[in-house]
């Protein structure tokens, strides 16, 4: 009986997301059939799916995904490196914090997209502008998570390190860094989501390729179906990258880390 109950719970957990998706598609189908909105504003699911298949066959959607993903990965890695180095300095050389903390707090409250006009003037509409926007968007959630992990290390563990005569660097690599790994990975997961949000906005303003540009171009050509395809593709790609981080966290910590995501 207990095994049957567990199987039923697992079945319900697996099927529940598909019920939500089917409900959403069904509501969309009914609204489009009743012509509550014109097909220009809200195209039918069939039209959107047909456009999606054509874009798959032509390969244009894969090209835009690859371009946007490459930009996201580049900016994300730069942001992570900067966040990790500054977080490490905060622990190893606490006296340096006062020199950059207020600057970081200032830019943390500045929306990255508000920097686009200046970045276009300074860097043009090349890759540099988009990279900087991604770095600004993804740096702060990763930095805050890294600092939280580093500063939240159990003091008793650090005292053990002192008892064994560890240097500050040895305590950092042997005690603080392993302790903070869960927070670092969660911060990277959040940062990747912010990277995708930022690149789409940047590509709508300062790009001639990528998913953001595809959506903007489709809007200019009055192709609402392609706009919706672009939105769905962004959501799917972002969901997949987020799941990869989730699986990585579960594999490394065997489900012992509560981070708010499944």
HELIX and SHEET records of a PDB file:
HELIX    1   1 UNK A    2  UNK A   33  1                                  32    
HELIX    2   2 UNK A   45  UNK A   58  1                                  14    
HELIX    3   3 UNK A   60  UNK A   92  1                                  33    
HELIX    4   4 UNK A   94  UNK A   96  5                                   3    
HELIX    5   5 UNK A   97  UNK A  108  1                                  12    
HELIX    6   6 UNK A  112  UNK A  115  5                                   4    
HELIX    7   7 UNK A  116  UNK A  123  1                                   8    
HELIX    8   8 UNK A  127  UNK A  151  1                                  25    
HELIX    9   9 UNK A  155  UNK A  163  1                                   9    
HELIX   10  10 UNK A  168  UNK A  171  1                                   4    
HELIX   11  11 UNK A  172  UNK A  176  3                                   5    
HELIX   12  12 UNK A  177  UNK A  205  1                                  29    
HELIX   13  13 UNK A  211  UNK A  220  1                                  10    
HELIX   14  14 UNK A  224  UNK A  253  1                                  30    
END                                                                             
